[in-house]
Structure formats: C-alpha cells, structure tokens
C-alpha cells in the first residue's frame, strides 16, 4: 500500500509539472493585453472597467485580456475588502478584490508563458500615472540575460493614452480631435437639457494639464459653440477657473459630466456631492445643475480609441493580433 501511495504521489507531482510546462507551451507565441486603469474604490466602477475589457476581448478574441490598477492606494483598499462579506459574496467584484499592480500582472503573464505583452493604459493623457507606467515597462525591458533564449520577454510594449503623447509618429492634436468626436453624445445631451456642458477631469499636480484646455478648444471648434468647459480636480483649468468663465458668459444652467474613465469617488462626491463639490459651487452662484454620472468607459466610441491604440502599437512593433 505504501509503495502504491509513493508511486501515486510521484505520478501526480510529475504529471502536474508536465501540465504546467504544457500550459506554458500552449501560450508560447500568443499575445496578452494588459489594460492599465487608475482604478476606483466604487463597486459600481466595475461597469466601466468591465465594459472596456469586454470590448477589447471582442476586438481581439484570440488574445488574453486582463486589467490592472496603477493606483497603489486603490489596490490596497480592495485588498482590505477581501474578507468583508459585503464584497466577498459578490461574484462580480472578485477581480477587484484581488486586483494586482502592473508589475505583478506582467510577471504573472510572463510566468504563464506569455512572451509578447501589450500594456494599454486607459488613462486620459500623458500625466503622472502614465509616466510611472512607462517607467515600469522600460525598466522590465532593460533586463538582459546572459543567453538570449532566457530573456523574459520577446516584446513588451506600451500604447499611448486617450489624448495621445507628444511623440514623432502620432500627432497628439489628431488624438485630441478623435477624442472630441467620441464625445458627440455628451454635447447632444447638453443641448437636450438646454445647458452648457462642463467636464470635470482629474488632472494632476506634477505635470502640465494644458491638454485639457486644448481639448476644450477642439470641442468648441468642432461643435460650433463656446458653451463647453473642461476643468480638472488637480491642475489647470481648476474649478475656480471654470466657474469664473461660466459666470462671465452669463450661463444659468450647466450639465456636469466626468471626463474620467470611471464614474467613481470623484464623480459622485467631488463633482456631484451635496457639499464641497462642483455642483454646490455652481448652485451657490445661482446656476442650475444637472449631473450625468457616467464614466467614459460606458462610451463605445471612447473605448474604440483604446482598441485603435492597441492596434497601432502592435503594428509599430510587428506584433500580429488575431
């Protein structure tokens, strides 16, 4: 009996190793796509993120598509919720509870046998989050093994954010124009409500947020109206800048909408909360407010921007997507 058990254990262990090796062999030559999102603490935010993931998976049905959160703070919040029954029993939130950062996500894929990986940010523009993500990818690509066959990646590349990058091959002004076209339904919604359109973007403190002002200029030009305003939570134009312009224009009603992939904490509280919010600031000035709390991840035309950027970076690097 002991001999049989010993044989069985050896067989199971050996078979498991072979299965693992077989799994890696199966992934050899295939492409993995990592959707790098800032993340959200709102459980409703999975609508936007999952929508992007499903659209990308549909566009590239033969490739593996996963998402990662670039925000350390947001990942930690979800990890602390792992043993909270409120979240633990919700099957839709499982991927959020165990979400990993870009480095861990890429490492897992490499360990599974994926040697060609495309990292596509869902960030709005080339700011702090994208810059850090780019440094991760560049750092991993700097690895040089003694023997070429043991290099961790065949190709590890990164696509550009929605509003592009200031790089030679792709004019970011064109990317801004494409983004403006994708926002057509928002302009129509503002007209329907007989209101000016005010976007709240995130922005950041460390890099120029002038691209938001450029987007505003393009939107006004494209839709032949000066009743479109783009502001940011951090950086320029600020809430004060936007509010000042709206008052100067004599506008009495605005439609507030997040210029963010996910309609999470910023959209629900900073933008449309009852206190210390953009909504309350406009109301104090006697301006009527309509809130539309829907992230860009729900907009198919915006999601197509990420799909096109994946195609672009794949083509530029000789990666065949099926």
C-alpha positions as a Markdown table, in Angstrom:
| # | Residue | x | y | z |
|---|---|---|---|---|
| 1 | Unk | 0.0 | 0.0 | 0.0 |
| 2 | Unk | 2.8 | 2.4 | 0.9 |
| 3 | Unk | 4.6 | 1.6 | -2.4 |
| 4 | Unk | 1.4 | 2.4 | -4.3 |
| 5 | Unk | 0.9 | 5.7 | -2.4 |
| 6 | Unk | 4.5 | 6.7 | -3.1 |
| 7 | Unk | 4.1 | 5.8 | -6.7 |
| 8 | Unk | 0.8 | 7.8 | -6.8 |
| 9 | Unk | 2.4 | 10.9 | -5.2 |
| 10 | Unk | 5.4 | 10.8 | -7.7 |
| 11 | Unk | 3.0 | 10.4 | -10.6 |
| 12 | Unk | 0.8 | 13.3 | -9.5 |
| 13 | Unk | 3.7 | 15.6 | -8.9 |
| 14 | Unk | 5.4 | 14.7 | -12.2 |
| 15 | Unk | 2.1 | 15.0 | -14.1 |
| 16 | Unk | 1.5 | 18.4 | -12.5 |
| 17 | Unk | 4.9 | 19.6 | -13.7 |
| 18 | Unk | 4.2 | 18.4 | -17.2 |
| 19 | Unk | 0.8 | 20.0 | -17.2 |
| 20 | Unk | 2.4 | 23.3 | -16.1 |
| 21 | Unk | 5.0 | 23.1 | -18.8 |
| 22 | Unk | 2.3 | 22.2 | -21.3 |
| 23 | Unk | 0.3 | 25.2 | -20.3 |
| 24 | Unk | 3.3 | 27.5 | -20.8 |
| 25 | Unk | 4.0 | 25.9 | -24.2 |
| 26 | Unk | 0.4 | 26.5 | -25.2 |
| 27 | Unk | 0.8 | 30.2 | -24.6 |
| 28 | Unk | 4.0 | 30.5 | -26.5 |
| 29 | Unk | 3.6 | 32.8 | -29.4 |
| 30 | Unk | 0.3 | 34.2 | -28.1 |
| 31 | Unk | -0.2 | 37.8 | -27.1 |
| 32 | Unk | -1.5 | 39.1 | -23.8 |
| 33 | Unk | -3.1 | 42.6 | -23.4 |
| 34 | Unk | -2.9 | 44.4 | -20.1 |
| 35 | Unk | -5.5 | 47.2 | -19.6 |
| 36 | Unk | -3.9 | 49.5 | -17.1 |
| 37 | Unk | -6.5 | 51.6 | -15.3 |
| 38 | Unk | -6.0 | 54.0 | -12.5 |
| 39 | Unk | -8.7 | 52.1 | -10.6 |
| 40 | Unk | -11.7 | 53.0 | -8.4 |
| 41 | Unk | -12.9 | 52.3 | -4.9 |
| 42 | Unk | -16.6 | 52.4 | -6.0 |
| 43 | Unk | -18.1 | 49.0 | -6.6 |
| 44 | Unk | -20.2 | 50.5 | -9.4 |
| 45 | Unk | -17.0 | 51.3 | -11.2 |
| 46 | Unk | -16.7 | 47.8 | -12.5 |
| 47 | Unk | -19.3 | 48.7 | -15.1 |
| 48 | Unk | -16.8 | 51.0 | -17.0 |
| 49 | Unk | -13.8 | 48.8 | -16.5 |
| 50 | Unk | -15.5 | 45.5 | -17.4 |
| 51 | Unk | -17.1 | 47.2 | -20.5 |
| 52 | Unk | -13.6 | 48.2 | -21.7 |
| 53 | Unk | -12.3 | 44.7 | -21.1 |
| 54 | Unk | -15.2 | 43.0 | -22.9 |
| 55 | Unk | -14.9 | 45.4 | -25.9 |
| 56 | Unk | -11.1 | 44.7 | -26.2 |
| 57 | Unk | -11.6 | 41.0 | -25.8 |
| 58 | Unk | -14.2 | 41.1 | -28.5 |
| 59 | Unk | -11.9 | 43.0 | -30.8 |
| 60 | Unk | -9.0 | 40.5 | -30.1 |
| 61 | Unk | -10.8 | 37.2 | -29.3 |
| 62 | Unk | -7.7 | 35.1 | -29.5 |
| 63 | Unk | -5.6 | 37.1 | -27.1 |
| 64 | Unk | -5.7 | 37.1 | -23.3 |
| 65 | Unk | -7.0 | 40.3 | -21.9 |
| 66 | Unk | -6.6 | 41.3 | -18.2 |
| 67 | Unk | -6.8 | 44.6 | -16.3 |
| 68 | Unk | -4.5 | 46.1 | -13.6 |
| 69 | Unk | -4.9 | 49.1 | -11.3 |
| 70 | Unk | -2.0 | 51.6 | -11.3 |
| 71 | Unk | -3.1 | 53.2 | -8.0 |
| 72 | Unk | -1.4 | 51.7 | -5.0 |
| 73 | Unk | -4.0 | 53.3 | -2.7 |
| 74 | Unk | -7.0 | 51.9 | -4.5 |
| 75 | Unk | -5.5 | 48.4 | -4.8 |
| 76 | Unk | -4.9 | 48.4 | -1.0 |
| 77 | Unk | -8.4 | 49.4 | -0.3 |
| 78 | Unk | -9.8 | 46.5 | -2.4 |
| 79 | Unk | -7.4 | 44.0 | -0.8 |
| 80 | Unk | -8.6 | 45.0 | 2.7 |
| 81 | Unk | -12.1 | 44.2 | 1.5 |
| 82 | Unk | -11.3 | 40.6 | 0.7 |
| 83 | Unk | -12.8 | 39.2 | 3.9 |
| 84 | Unk | -15.7 | 41.6 | 4.0 |
| 85 | Unk | -18.8 | 39.6 | 3.3 |
| 86 | Unk | -20.4 | 42.6 | 1.7 |
| 87 | Unk | -17.9 | 42.3 | -1.1 |
| 88 | Unk | -16.7 | 38.7 | -0.8 |
| 89 | Unk | -20.1 | 37.3 | -1.7 |
| 90 | Unk | -20.4 | 39.4 | -4.9 |
| 91 | Unk | -19.0 | 37.4 | -7.7 |
| 92 | Unk | -18.8 | 40.4 | -10.0 |
| 93 | Unk | -16.3 | 42.0 | -7.7 |
| 94 | Unk | -13.9 | 39.1 | -7.4 |
| 95 | Unk | -11.4 | 40.5 | -9.9 |
| 96 | Unk | -11.4 | 43.8 | -8.0 |
| 97 | Unk | -10.8 | 42.2 | -4.6 |
| 98 | Unk | -7.6 | 40.5 | -5.9 |
| 99 | Unk | -6.5 | 43.1 | -8.4 |
| 100 | Unk | -2.8 | 43.5 | -8.9 |
| 101 | Unk | -0.4 | 46.3 | -9.9 |
| 102 | Unk | 1.2 | 46.5 | -13.4 |
| 103 | Unk | 4.5 | 44.8 | -12.3 |
| 104 | Unk | 2.7 | 41.8 | -10.7 |
| 105 | Unk | 0.3 | 41.5 | -13.5 |
| 106 | Unk | 3.0 | 41.4 | -16.2 |
| 107 | Unk | 5.1 | 39.0 | -14.0 |
| 108 | Unk | 2.1 | 36.6 | -13.8 |
| 109 | Unk | 1.6 | 36.6 | -17.5 |
| 110 | Unk | 5.3 | 36.0 | -18.2 |
| 111 | Unk | 5.2 | 33.1 | -15.7 |
| 112 | Unk | 2.2 | 31.7 | -17.6 |
| 113 | Unk | 4.3 | 31.6 | -20.7 |
| 114 | Unk | 3.3 | 34.9 | -22.4 |
| 115 | Unk | 6.4 | 36.4 | -24.0 |
| 116 | Unk | 4.6 | 39.1 | -26.0 |
| 117 | Unk | 2.6 | 41.6 | -23.9 |
| 118 | Unk | 0.9 | 44.8 | -24.8 |
| 119 | Unk | 0.2 | 47.3 | -22.0 |
| 120 | Unk | -2.6 | 49.7 | -22.9 |
| 121 | Unk | -3.3 | 52.5 | -20.5 |
| 122 | Unk | -6.9 | 53.7 | -20.1 |
| 123 | Unk | -5.5 | 56.9 | -18.7 |
| 124 | Unk | -6.8 | 60.1 | -20.3 |
| 125 | Unk | -3.4 | 61.8 | -21.0 |
| 126 | Unk | 0.3 | 61.6 | -20.6 |
| 127 | Unk | 0.5 | 62.5 | -16.9 |
| 128 | Unk | 1.9 | 61.2 | -13.7 |
| 129 | Unk | 0.2 | 57.7 | -13.8 |
| 130 | Unk | 1.2 | 57.1 | -17.4 |
| 131 | Unk | 4.7 | 58.3 | -16.9 |
| 132 | Unk | 5.2 | 55.8 | -14.0 |
| 133 | Unk | 3.6 | 53.0 | -16.0 |
| 134 | Unk | 6.0 | 53.8 | -18.9 |
| 135 | Unk | 9.0 | 53.6 | -16.5 |
| 136 | Unk | 7.8 | 50.2 | -15.3 |
| 137 | Unk | 7.8 | 48.9 | -18.9 |
| 138 | Unk | 11.1 | 50.5 | -19.7 |
| 139 | Unk | 12.6 | 49.0 | -16.6 |
| 140 | Unk | 11.5 | 45.5 | -17.4 |
| 141 | Unk | 12.7 | 45.9 | -21.0 |
| 142 | Unk | 16.2 | 46.8 | -19.6 |
| 143 | Unk | 16.6 | 43.2 | -18.3 |
| 144 | Unk | 19.4 | 41.5 | -20.3 |
| 145 | Unk | 20.1 | 37.8 | -19.6 |
| 146 | Unk | 23.3 | 36.1 | -20.4 |
| 147 | Unk | 21.6 | 33.9 | -23.0 |
| 148 | Unk | 19.1 | 35.5 | -25.4 |
| 149 | Unk | 16.7 | 32.5 | -25.1 |
| 150 | Unk | 16.2 | 33.2 | -21.5 |
| 151 | Unk | 15.1 | 36.8 | -22.0 |
| 152 | Unk | 11.8 | 37.3 | -20.1 |
| 153 | Unk | 10.0 | 38.9 | -23.0 |
| 154 | Unk | 10.1 | 38.7 | -26.7 |
| 155 | Unk | 8.2 | 42.0 | -26.9 |
| 156 | Unk | 6.8 | 44.2 | -24.0 |
| 157 | Unk | 5.3 | 47.4 | -25.4 |
| 158 | Unk | 3.0 | 50.2 | -24.2 |
| 159 | Unk | 0.3 | 52.0 | -26.1 |
| 160 | Unk | -0.5 | 55.7 | -25.8 |
| 161 | Unk | -3.2 | 57.2 | -23.6 |
| 162 | Unk | -6.5 | 58.5 | -25.0 |
| 163 | Unk | -5.3 | 62.0 | -25.7 |
| 164 | Unk | -2.0 | 60.8 | -27.1 |
| 165 | Unk | 1.6 | 61.6 | -26.4 |
| 166 | Unk | 4.0 | 64.2 | -27.8 |
| 167 | Unk | 5.9 | 61.7 | -29.9 |
| 168 | Unk | 7.0 | 61.9 | -33.5 |
| 169 | Unk | 4.9 | 59.2 | -35.1 |
| 170 | Unk | 1.4 | 60.2 | -33.8 |
| 171 | Unk | 0.4 | 63.9 | -33.6 |
| 172 | Unk | -1.4 | 64.3 | -30.3 |
| 173 | Unk | -3.5 | 67.0 | -31.8 |
| 174 | Unk | -5.1 | 64.3 | -34.0 |
| 175 | Unk | -5.7 | 62.2 | -31.0 |
| 176 | Unk | -7.5 | 65.1 | -29.3 |
| 177 | Unk | -9.6 | 65.6 | -32.4 |
| 178 | Unk | -10.6 | 61.9 | -32.4 |
| 179 | Unk | -11.5 | 62.1 | -28.7 |
| 180 | Unk | -13.6 | 65.2 | -29.3 |
| 181 | Unk | -15.6 | 63.3 | -32.0 |
| 182 | Unk | -16.1 | 60.5 | -29.5 |
| 183 | Unk | -17.9 | 62.9 | -27.1 |
| 184 | Unk | -20.6 | 63.9 | -29.5 |
| 185 | Unk | -23.4 | 62.3 | -27.4 |
| 186 | Unk | -22.5 | 64.5 | -24.4 |
| 187 | Unk | -22.8 | 67.6 | -26.5 |
| 188 | Unk | -26.2 | 66.4 | -27.7 |
| 189 | Unk | -27.3 | 65.7 | -24.1 |
| 190 | Unk | -26.3 | 69.2 | -23.0 |
| 191 | Unk | -28.4 | 70.7 | -25.9 |
| 192 | Unk | -31.3 | 68.5 | -24.9 |
| 193 | Unk | -31.1 | 69.9 | -21.3 |
| 194 | Unk | -30.6 | 73.4 | -22.7 |
| 195 | Unk | -27.4 | 73.7 | -20.6 |
| 196 | Unk | -23.8 | 74.4 | -21.1 |
| 197 | Unk | -21.5 | 71.3 | -20.8 |
| 198 | Unk | -18.9 | 71.3 | -18.0 |
| 199 | Unk | -16.5 | 68.4 | -17.9 |
| 200 | Unk | -14.5 | 67.5 | -14.7 |
| 201 | Unk | -11.2 | 65.8 | -15.5 |
| 202 | Unk | -8.8 | 64.5 | -12.9 |
| 203 | Unk | -5.5 | 66.2 | -14.0 |
| 204 | Unk | -2.5 | 66.1 | -11.7 |
| 205 | Unk | -0.2 | 68.4 | -9.7 |
| 206 | Unk | 3.1 | 67.5 | -11.2 |
| 207 | Unk | 2.7 | 67.6 | -15.0 |
| 208 | Unk | 1.2 | 70.2 | -17.3 |
| 209 | Unk | -2.6 | 69.8 | -17.7 |
| 210 | Unk | -2.7 | 72.1 | -20.7 |
| 211 | Unk | -4.0 | 69.2 | -22.8 |
| 212 | Unk | -7.4 | 69.7 | -21.1 |
| 213 | Unk | -7.5 | 73.3 | -22.4 |
| 214 | Unk | -6.6 | 72.0 | -25.8 |
| 215 | Unk | -9.4 | 69.5 | -25.7 |
| 216 | Unk | -11.8 | 72.3 | -24.7 |
| 217 | Unk | -10.6 | 74.4 | -27.7 |
| 218 | Unk | -11.1 | 71.5 | -30.1 |
| 219 | Unk | -14.6 | 70.7 | -28.7 |
| 220 | Unk | -15.7 | 74.3 | -29.1 |
| 221 | Unk | -14.4 | 74.4 | -32.7 |
| 222 | Unk | -15.9 | 71.1 | -33.7 |
| 223 | Unk | -19.3 | 71.7 | -32.3 |
| 224 | Unk | -19.5 | 75.4 | -33.0 |
| 225 | Unk | -20.3 | 76.5 | -29.5 |
| 226 | Unk | -18.5 | 78.3 | -26.7 |
| 227 | Unk | -20.6 | 76.7 | -24.1 |
| 228 | Unk | -18.3 | 73.8 | -23.4 |
| 229 | Unk | -15.9 | 73.9 | -20.5 |
| 230 | Unk | -13.2 | 71.5 | -19.3 |
| 231 | Unk | -11.8 | 71.7 | -15.8 |
| 232 | Unk | -9.7 | 69.5 | -13.5 |
| 233 | Unk | -9.7 | 68.4 | -9.9 |
| 234 | Unk | -5.9 | 68.9 | -9.9 |
| 235 | Unk | -4.1 | 71.4 | -12.1 |
| 236 | Unk | -5.4 | 73.8 | -14.7 |
| 237 | Unk | -8.1 | 74.7 | -15.5 |
| 238 | Unk | -9.4 | 74.5 | -11.9 |
| 239 | Unk | -13.0 | 74.6 | -10.6 |
| 240 | Unk | -12.4 | 78.3 | -9.9 |
| 241 | Unk | -11.2 | 78.9 | -13.5 |
| 242 | Unk | -14.3 | 77.2 | -15.0 |
| 243 | Unk | -16.8 | 78.8 | -12.6 |
| 244 | Unk | -15.4 | 82.2 | -13.4 |
| 245 | Unk | -15.7 | 81.6 | -17.2 |
| 246 | Unk | -19.3 | 80.3 | -16.8 |
| 247 | Unk | -20.3 | 83.3 | -14.8 |
| 248 | Unk | -18.7 | 85.7 | -17.2 |
| 249 | Unk | -20.6 | 84.1 | -20.0 |
| 250 | Unk | -23.9 | 84.6 | -18.2 |
| 251 | Unk | -24.8 | 80.9 | -18.2 |
| 252 | Unk | -27.6 | 79.9 | -15.9 |
| 253 | Unk | -27.6 | 76.1 | -16.3 |
| 254 | Unk | -24.9 | 73.5 | -16.7 |
| 255 | Unk | -24.6 | 69.8 | -17.3 |
| 256 | Unk | -21.8 | 68.3 | -15.2 |
| 257 | Unk | -20.1 | 65.3 | -16.5 |
| 258 | Unk | -16.9 | 63.4 | -15.5 |
| 259 | Unk | -14.1 | 63.4 | -18.1 |
| 260 | Unk | -12.9 | 60.2 | -16.5 |
| 261 | Unk | -12.9 | 56.5 | -17.5 |
| 262 | Unk | -14.8 | 55.5 | -14.3 |
| 263 | Unk | -17.6 | 57.5 | -12.6 |
| 264 | Unk | -16.3 | 56.7 | -9.1 |
| 265 | Unk | -15.5 | 58.8 | -6.0 |
| 266 | Unk | -14.6 | 62.0 | -7.8 |
| 267 | Unk | -17.7 | 61.9 | -9.9 |
| 268 | Unk | -20.1 | 61.0 | -7.1 |
| 269 | Unk | -18.6 | 63.2 | -4.4 |
| 270 | Unk | -16.2 | 65.9 | -5.8 |
| 271 | Unk | -18.4 | 66.6 | -8.8 |
| 272 | Unk | -22.0 | 65.9 | -7.7 |
| 273 | Unk | -21.9 | 65.6 | -3.9 |
| 274 | Unk | -24.2 | 67.8 | -1.8 |
| 275 | Unk | -21.3 | 69.6 | 0.0 |
| 276 | Unk | -18.0 | 71.0 | -1.1 |
| 277 | Unk | -18.5 | 69.9 | -4.6 |
| 278 | Unk | -18.6 | 71.4 | -8.1 |
| 279 | Unk | -22.4 | 71.1 | -8.0 |
| 280 | Unk | -22.6 | 73.0 | -4.8 |
| 281 | Unk | -20.2 | 75.7 | -6.0 |
| 282 | Unk | -22.3 | 76.3 | -9.1 |
| 283 | Unk | -25.5 | 76.3 | -7.1 |
| 284 | Unk | -24.1 | 78.9 | -4.7 |
| 285 | Unk | -23.7 | 81.2 | -7.8 |
| 286 | Unk | -27.4 | 80.7 | -8.7 |
| 287 | Unk | -26.6 | 78.3 | -11.6 |
| 288 | Unk | -28.8 | 75.3 | -12.1 |
| 289 | Unk | -27.0 | 72.0 | -12.3 |
| 290 | Unk | -27.8 | 68.7 | -14.0 |
| 291 | Unk | -25.5 | 65.8 | -13.2 |
| 292 | Unk | -24.7 | 62.9 | -15.5 |
| 293 | Unk | -22.6 | 60.4 | -13.6 |
| 294 | Unk | -21.4 | 58.1 | -16.3 |
| 295 | Unk | -17.7 | 57.3 | -17.0 |
| 296 | Unk | -16.1 | 57.3 | -20.4 |
| 297 | Unk | -15.8 | 53.5 | -20.2 |
| 298 | Unk | -19.5 | 53.4 | -21.0 |
| 299 | Unk | -19.0 | 55.3 | -24.2 |
| 300 | Unk | -18.3 | 52.8 | -27.1 |
| 301 | Unk | -16.6 | 55.5 | -29.2 |
| 302 | Unk | -14.2 | 56.3 | -26.4 |
| 303 | Unk | -13.4 | 52.6 | -25.9 |
| 304 | Unk | -12.7 | 52.3 | -29.6 |
| 305 | Unk | -9.8 | 54.8 | -29.0 |
| 306 | Unk | -8.1 | 52.3 | -26.8 |
| 307 | Unk | -8.7 | 49.5 | -29.2 |
| 308 | Unk | -7.1 | 51.6 | -32.0 |
| 309 | Unk | -4.1 | 52.4 | -29.9 |
| 310 | Unk | -3.6 | 48.7 | -29.2 |
| 311 | Unk | -3.7 | 48.1 | -33.0 |
| 312 | Unk | -1.2 | 51.0 | -33.5 |
| 313 | Unk | 1.4 | 49.8 | -31.0 |
| 314 | Unk | 1.1 | 46.2 | -32.2 |
| 315 | Unk | 1.6 | 47.3 | -35.9 |
| 316 | Unk | 4.5 | 49.5 | -34.9 |
| 317 | Unk | 6.3 | 46.6 | -33.2 |
| 318 | Unk | 5.5 | 43.8 | -35.6 |
| 319 | Unk | 3.0 | 42.1 | -33.3 |
| 320 | Unk | 0.3 | 40.1 | -35.0 |
| 321 | Unk | -3.1 | 40.3 | -33.3 |
| 322 | Unk | -5.8 | 37.7 | -34.2 |
